[in-house]
Amino acid sequence: MRSGESRGERILGRGVGASGSRQDNAAKLKLCAGPLLALLCIGVAAAQKHLAIPQTSVAAVPAATGPIVLDVEVTDKAGNPVAGLRTSDFSVFDGRKPAPIVFFYAHENSPAQPDADSAILLIDDVNVDFNSVSQERSQIEAFLRSGQGHLPVPVSIVLVTETRMEQLVAPSRDGNLLAAEFDHWNGGLRRIPEAADWGDMERWQSCMGALDKVTTFLARRAGRKQLIWVSPGWELFYSANMITTEAQQKWLMQQIVGYSDRLRQEQIVVDMVDPLGTQDEAGMMASQWQSLLKPVRKWNDAYPGDLGLQVLATQSGGQVLYASNDVAEELGKCLQDASAWYTLDIARQTTTEADTWHEVQVKANRPNLVVRTRNGYYAER
């Protein structure tokens, strides 16, 4: 970030592929207030249209008590999961201060464990056009049938279309069975024209609604849950310039805190696999999200891009995989995380002001190890 440049200016002023001055770009796309807080509007100056879309709000979660639970993935430099570590192999910092580990458990899944933690493979049919669907399907089926169809952990498939969200079959290690069921899927009815000015907002709403539903479903299960979302992300997330009202930014801040709390409390790790591969390698979807990874600490720094899929995945401790045409291989990398990981608990910190961000760092005390986990939490009063 340049000296004197705010987070909002960095995000809004120079999107990848943006052209012209900041003033010219700001006139092209505005996020404006509707008559109710429950409405978002986008104005496209070129077409002089103002289109209202109702918001989707994250379901409230009860105030948490007890320690902060961190599910930690440790890999070597080649990306292979590392098992067999102990409490003494980790150091944890909360707000840059050492945080003692009050609970530690090492997890290892194996085919001998019939009740091993399962993963959800969520197929996004909302943000992928028809030309990409066929290749994506063949790659997913190749992944499911790899290794003679023996999956390392039980996997269930959830389909999200513009009209519905449905689970195909119960979790299974039988990849051939899952591939056969997936082969019967005919896709969803497309009610949102791909070229519509308002389509991006509707697709964003569909996906945020799906995220709310699937996290509610996963909340019924105990322990760590892995959600592998096959999607390039949603378009609204990449708007180069947006003007928001105070009311909208406060609403967005509530959503950012709400999803952060929910994913953490329910121990949900989100992985994102971009099925567009090298088609998106040099585009906005492959890069702009990285400028949004800095946590939102104040409501006037909150923007729609902070709810992007890539941002939510990274902040949950998951992977964001893109710019590869081998979707099957990338799905395999995600499932590797389920073979070995660690649960570390640290004491919860409170604050005099609600929703104060606490940065958390987990470091390995051994050389050449890479640690991936949540980047922090919003402390409560």
C-alpha positions as CSV (number, residue, x, y, z in Angstrom):
1,M,0.0,0.0,0.0
2,R,1.4,3.4,-0.9
3,S,2.0,6.0,1.7
4,G,-1.1,8.0,2.5
5,E,-3.4,5.6,0.6
6,S,-6.3,4.2,2.5
7,R,-7.5,0.6,2.3
8,G,-10.7,1.8,0.5
9,E,-8.6,3.7,-2.1
10,R,-6.4,0.7,-2.7
11,I,-9.4,-1.6,-3.3
12,L,-11.7,0.8,-5.1
13,G,-9.3,3.0,-7.1
14,R,-7.3,0.5,-9.1
15,G,-9.1,-2.7,-10.0
16,V,-7.3,-5.0,-12.4
17,G,-8.3,-4.1,-15.9
18,A,-9.7,-0.7,-14.9
19,S,-9.0,2.2,-17.2
20,G,-9.4,6.0,-17.0
21,S,-9.3,8.2,-14.0
22,R,-10.7,7.3,-10.6
23,Q,-13.5,9.8,-11.2
24,D,-14.4,8.3,-14.5
25,N,-14.4,4.8,-13.1
26,A,-16.5,5.8,-10.1
27,A,-19.1,7.1,-12.5
28,K,-19.4,3.7,-14.2
29,L,-20.4,1.7,-11.2
30,K,-22.1,2.9,-8.0
31,L,-23.6,1.0,-5.0
32,C,-26.4,3.2,-3.8
33,A,-28.9,3.2,-1.0
34,G,-32.5,1.9,-1.5
35,P,-35.5,3.0,0.5
36,L,-34.8,0.2,3.0
37,L,-31.5,-1.1,4.4
38,A,-32.7,-4.4,2.9
39,L,-32.0,-3.2,-0.6
40,L,-28.7,-2.8,-2.6
41,C,-28.6,-0.9,-5.8
42,I,-26.0,-0.8,-8.5
43,G,-26.0,2.1,-11.0
44,V,-24.3,1.6,-14.3
45,A,-23.7,5.1,-15.8
46,A,-23.2,3.9,-19.3
47,A,-26.8,2.5,-19.4
48,Q,-28.2,4.9,-16.8
49,K,-29.8,2.1,-14.9
50,H,-30.5,1.7,-11.2
51,L,-31.3,-1.9,-10.3
52,A,-32.4,-2.9,-6.8
53,I,-31.5,-6.3,-5.4
54,P,-32.6,-7.5,-1.9
55,Q,-29.7,-8.4,0.5
56,T,-29.0,-11.8,2.0
57,S,-28.0,-11.7,5.7
58,V,-25.9,-14.2,7.5
59,A,-27.9,-16.1,10.1
60,A,-27.1,-15.0,13.6
61,V,-24.9,-17.2,15.7
62,P,-25.1,-17.3,19.5
63,A,-22.4,-15.4,21.4
64,A,-19.5,-17.9,21.9
65,T,-17.9,-18.8,25.1
66,G,-14.8,-20.8,26.0
67,P,-11.5,-21.0,24.0
68,I,-10.8,-20.1,20.4
69,V,-10.6,-23.3,18.4
70,L,-8.0,-23.3,15.6
71,D,-7.9,-26.1,13.0
72,V,-4.3,-26.1,11.7
73,E,-3.0,-27.6,8.5
74,V,0.8,-28.3,8.3
75,T,2.6,-29.2,5.0
76,D,6.1,-29.5,3.8
77,K,7.5,-27.3,1.1
78,A,6.0,-29.6,-1.6
79,G,2.5,-29.2,-0.1
80,N,2.3,-32.7,1.5
81,P,0.5,-32.9,4.9
82,V,2.8,-33.4,7.8
83,A,1.6,-35.8,10.6
84,G,3.0,-36.7,14.0
85,L,3.6,-33.2,15.4
86,R,3.2,-32.4,19.1
87,T,2.2,-29.3,21.2
88,S,5.8,-28.3,21.5
89,D,6.1,-28.0,17.7
90,F,3.8,-25.0,17.7
91,S,3.9,-21.4,18.8
92,V,0.7,-19.3,18.8
93,F,0.4,-15.5,19.0
94,D,-2.8,-13.6,19.6
95,G,-2.3,-9.9,18.7
96,R,1.5,-10.5,18.5
97,K,1.5,-11.7,22.1
98,P,2.3,-15.4,22.9
99,A,-0.9,-17.4,23.5
100,P,-0.5,-20.6,25.5
101,I,-2.1,-23.7,23.9
102,V,-4.8,-24.9,26.4
103,F,-5.8,-28.0,24.3
104,F,-4.1,-29.9,21.5
105,Y,-5.2,-32.9,19.4
106,A,-3.5,-34.4,16.3
107,H,-6.0,-35.8,13.7
108,E,-5.2,-38.5,11.1
109,N,-7.8,-40.0,8.8
110,S,-7.4,-43.5,7.3
111,P,-9.6,-45.9,5.3
112,A,-9.9,-47.9,8.6
113,Q,-12.0,-45.1,10.1
114,P,-15.6,-45.5,9.0
115,D,-16.6,-42.3,10.8
116,A,-13.8,-40.1,9.4
117,D,-14.7,-36.4,8.9
118,S,-16.3,-35.9,5.5
119,A,-15.9,-33.2,2.9
120,I,-18.6,-31.4,0.8
121,L,-17.9,-30.8,-2.8
122,L,-20.0,-27.9,-3.8
123,I,-20.5,-27.4,-7.6
124,D,-21.3,-23.8,-8.5
125,D,-23.5,-23.7,-11.6
126,V,-24.3,-20.0,-11.1
127,N,-21.0,-18.4,-12.1
128,V,-19.8,-20.7,-14.8
129,D,-21.1,-20.3,-18.3
130,F,-22.4,-23.2,-20.5
131,N,-19.2,-23.4,-22.5
132,S,-17.2,-24.2,-19.4
133,V,-19.6,-26.6,-17.7
134,S,-18.8,-29.7,-19.9
135,Q,-15.1,-29.5,-19.3
136,E,-15.6,-28.9,-15.5
137,R,-17.9,-31.9,-15.3
138,S,-15.4,-34.3,-17.0
139,Q,-12.7,-33.1,-14.6
140,I,-14.8,-33.6,-11.5
141,E,-15.8,-37.1,-12.7
142,A,-12.1,-37.9,-13.3
143,F,-11.3,-36.8,-9.8
144,L,-14.0,-39.0,-8.3
145,R,-12.9,-42.0,-10.3
146,S,-9.2,-41.6,-9.6
147,G,-7.5,-44.3,-7.6
148,Q,-10.1,-46.8,-8.8
149,G,-12.7,-44.6,-7.1
150,H,-11.4,-44.9,-3.6
151,L,-11.6,-41.5,-1.9
152,P,-9.4,-40.8,1.1
153,V,-12.4,-39.4,3.1
154,P,-16.2,-39.6,2.6
155,V,-17.4,-36.9,0.1
156,S,-20.8,-35.6,-0.6
157,I,-21.8,-33.5,-3.6
158,V,-24.0,-30.4,-3.4
159,L,-25.2,-28.6,-6.5
160,V,-26.0,-24.9,-6.5
161,T,-28.0,-23.5,-9.4
162,E,-29.8,-20.2,-9.9
163,T,-33.0,-21.8,-8.7
164,R,-32.0,-24.4,-6.1
165,M,-29.4,-26.1,-3.9
166,E,-29.5,-29.8,-3.5
167,Q,-27.4,-32.7,-2.2
168,L,-27.0,-35.6,-4.6
169,V,-26.0,-38.4,-2.2
170,A,-25.0,-39.0,1.3
171,P,-21.2,-38.9,2.1
172,S,-19.3,-41.8,0.5
173,R,-15.8,-43.0,-0.1
174,D,-17.0,-44.7,-3.3
175,G,-16.0,-42.2,-6.0
176,N,-17.4,-44.4,-8.7
177,L,-20.9,-44.2,-7.1
178,L,-20.6,-40.4,-6.7
179,A,-19.5,-40.1,-10.3
180,A,-22.4,-42.1,-11.5
181,E,-24.9,-39.9,-9.6
182,F,-23.2,-36.8,-10.8
183,D,-23.4,-38.0,-14.4
184,H,-27.2,-37.8,-14.1
185,W,-27.2,-34.1,-13.3
186,N,-28.6,-32.0,-16.1
187,G,-27.7,-28.6,-14.7
188,G,-30.1,-25.9,-13.6
189,L,-32.5,-23.6,-15.3
190,R,-30.8,-20.3,-16.1
191,R,-33.1,-17.5,-15.2
192,I,-30.4,-14.8,-15.1
193,P,-29.3,-13.6,-18.5
194,E,-25.5,-13.7,-18.6
195,A,-25.4,-10.2,-20.3
196,A,-27.9,-8.6,-18.0
197,D,-26.6,-5.5,-16.1
198,W,-28.3,-6.8,-13.0
199,G,-27.1,-10.4,-13.3
200,D,-24.0,-10.0,-11.3
201,M,-25.9,-8.9,-8.3
202,E,-28.4,-11.7,-8.6
203,R,-25.7,-14.3,-8.9
204,W,-24.0,-12.8,-5.8
205,Q,-27.3,-13.1,-3.9
206,S,-27.7,-16.7,-5.0
207,C,-24.2,-17.6,-3.9
208,M,-24.4,-15.8,-0.5
209,G,-27.7,-17.5,0.1
210,A,-26.1,-20.9,-0.7
211,L,-23.3,-20.2,1.6
212,D,-25.7,-19.4,4.4
213,K,-27.7,-22.6,3.8
214,V,-24.7,-24.9,3.5
215,T,-23.0,-23.5,6.7
216,T,-26.3,-23.9,8.5
217,F,-26.3,-27.6,7.4
218,L,-22.7,-28.1,8.4
219,A,-23.4,-26.6,11.8
220,R,-25.3,-29.8,12.7
221,R,-22.0,-31.8,12.6
222,A,-19.3,-31.7,15.2
223,G,-15.7,-31.0,14.6
224,R,-13.9,-29.7,11.6
225,K,-15.8,-29.5,8.3
226,Q,-14.3,-29.1,4.8
227,L,-16.3,-27.2,2.1
228,I,-14.7,-27.4,-1.3
229,W,-16.4,-24.8,-3.5
230,V,-15.8,-25.3,-7.3
231,S,-16.3,-21.8,-8.6
232,P,-14.5,-18.8,-10.1
233,G,-16.1,-16.6,-7.5
234,W,-18.9,-14.0,-8.0
235,E,-18.6,-11.0,-10.3
236,L,-19.7,-8.2,-7.9
237,F,-16.6,-8.9,-5.9
238,Y,-14.4,-7.5,-8.7
239,S,-16.0,-4.1,-9.2
240,A,-13.1,-1.7,-9.5
241,N,-15.0,1.3,-8.1
242,M,-17.9,1.4,-5.7
243,I,-19.5,4.2,-3.7
244,T,-21.3,3.0,-0.6
245,T,-23.5,4.8,1.9
246,E,-22.8,4.7,5.7
247,A,-25.8,2.4,6.2
248,Q,-24.7,-0.1,3.6
249,Q,-21.1,-0.2,5.0
250,K,-22.4,-0.8,8.5
251,W,-24.6,-3.6,7.1
252,L,-21.6,-5.1,5.2
253,M,-19.5,-4.9,8.4
254,Q,-22.2,-7.0,10.2
255,Q,-22.1,-9.6,7.4
256,I,-18.2,-9.7,7.5
257,V,-18.2,-10.2,11.3
258,G,-21.1,-12.7,11.1
259,Y,-19.5,-15.0,8.5
260,S,-16.2,-14.8,10.2
261,D,-17.7,-15.8,13.5
262,R,-19.9,-18.5,12.0
263,L,-17.1,-20.2,10.0
264,R,-14.8,-20.1,13.0
265,Q,-17.4,-21.3,15.6
266,E,-18.6,-24.2,13.4
267,Q,-15.0,-25.1,12.4
268,I,-15.7,-24.8,8.7
269,V,-12.7,-24.6,6.3
270,V,-13.6,-23.3,2.8
271,D,-11.4,-24.3,-0.2
272,M,-12.0,-22.6,-3.6
273,V,-11.1,-24.3,-6.9
274,D,-11.5,-22.2,-10.0
275,P,-12.8,-24.4,-12.8
276,L,-11.9,-21.8,-15.5
277,G,-8.2,-22.7,-15.3
278,T,-5.9,-20.7,-17.6
279,Q,-8.9,-18.9,-19.1
280,D,-8.9,-16.8,-15.9
281,E,-5.1,-16.7,-15.3
282,A,-4.6,-13.1,-16.2
283,G,-8.1,-11.8,-15.4
284,M,-9.6,-10.1,-12.4
285,M,-10.7,-13.3,-10.8
286,A,-7.2,-14.6,-10.5
287,S,-5.6,-11.7,-8.8
288,Q,-7.7,-8.8,-7.4
289,W,-8.9,-10.7,-4.4
290,Q,-5.4,-10.7,-2.9
291,S,-5.7,-7.0,-2.2
292,L,-8.7,-7.7,0.0
293,L,-7.1,-10.1,2.5
294,K,-6.3,-7.4,5.1
295,P,-8.9,-7.8,7.8
296,V,-11.7,-5.2,8.1
297,R,-11.4,-3.4,11.4
298,K,-13.9,-0.6,11.0
299,W,-17.3,-0.3,9.3
300,N,-16.1,2.5,7.0
301,D,-13.5,0.1,5.5
302,A,-16.2,-2.5,4.6
303,Y,-16.9,-3.2,0.9
304,P,-18.8,-6.0,-1.0
305,G,-15.5,-7.4,-2.1
306,D,-14.7,-8.4,1.5
307,L,-17.4,-11.0,1.2
308,G,-15.7,-12.5,-1.9
309,L,-15.3,-16.3,-2.0
310,Q,-11.5,-16.1,-2.2
311,V,-11.4,-13.8,0.8
312,L,-13.7,-16.0,2.9
313,A,-11.7,-19.1,1.9
314,T,-8.3,-17.7,2.8
315,Q,-9.5,-16.2,6.1
316,S,-11.0,-19.6,7.1
317,G,-7.6,-21.3,6.6
318,G,-8.5,-22.9,3.3
319,Q,-6.9,-22.9,-0.1
320,V,-7.6,-20.8,-3.2
321,L,-6.5,-22.8,-6.3
322,Y,-6.7,-21.3,-9.8
323,A,-4.9,-20.9,-13.1
324,S,-4.7,-24.6,-13.7
325,N,-6.7,-26.7,-16.2
326,D,-6.3,-29.8,-14.1
327,V,-9.3,-29.3,-11.8
328,A,-9.1,-33.0,-10.8
329,E,-5.6,-32.5,-9.4
330,E,-6.6,-29.4,-7.5
331,L,-9.5,-31.2,-5.9
332,G,-7.1,-33.9,-4.9
333,K,-4.9,-31.3,-3.2
334,C,-7.9,-30.1,-1.2
335,L,-8.7,-33.6,0.0
336,Q,-5.1,-34.1,1.1
337,D,-5.9,-31.6,4.0
338,A,-8.3,-34.2,5.4
339,S,-5.5,-36.8,5.9
340,A,-3.8,-35.0,8.8
341,W,-4.4,-31.8,10.7
342,Y,-4.3,-30.4,14.3
343,T,-6.7,-28.7,16.6
344,L,-5.2,-26.1,18.9
345,D,-7.3,-24.1,21.5
346,I,-6.2,-20.8,22.9
347,A,-7.8,-18.6,25.6
348,R,-10.5,-16.2,24.2
349,Q,-9.7,-12.5,24.6
350,T,-12.4,-10.0,25.3
351,T,-12.4,-6.3,24.6
352,T,-14.1,-3.1,25.7
353,E,-15.4,-2.5,22.2
354,A,-17.4,-5.2,20.3
355,D,-16.1,-6.7,17.1
356,T,-12.5,-5.8,17.7
357,W,-10.2,-7.7,15.4
358,H,-7.6,-10.0,16.9
359,E,-4.9,-11.3,14.6
360,V,-3.8,-14.9,15.3
361,Q,-0.6,-16.4,14.0
362,V,0.4,-20.1,14.4
363,K,4.0,-21.0,13.7
364,A,5.8,-24.3,13.4
365,N,8.9,-24.7,15.6
366,R,10.4,-27.0,13.0
367,P,12.1,-25.8,9.8
368,N,10.7,-26.1,6.3
369,L,7.1,-26.4,7.4
370,V,4.2,-24.4,6.1
371,V,1.3,-23.6,8.5
372,R,-2.2,-22.7,7.3
373,T,-5.1,-21.7,9.7
374,R,-7.5,-18.9,10.4
375,N,-6.0,-15.5,10.4
376,G,-7.9,-14.2,13.5
377,Y,-11.2,-13.5,15.1
378,Y,-13.5,-10.7,16.2
379,A,-13.4,-10.4,20.0
380,E,-16.6,-9.8,21.9
381,R,-17.2,-7.6,24.9
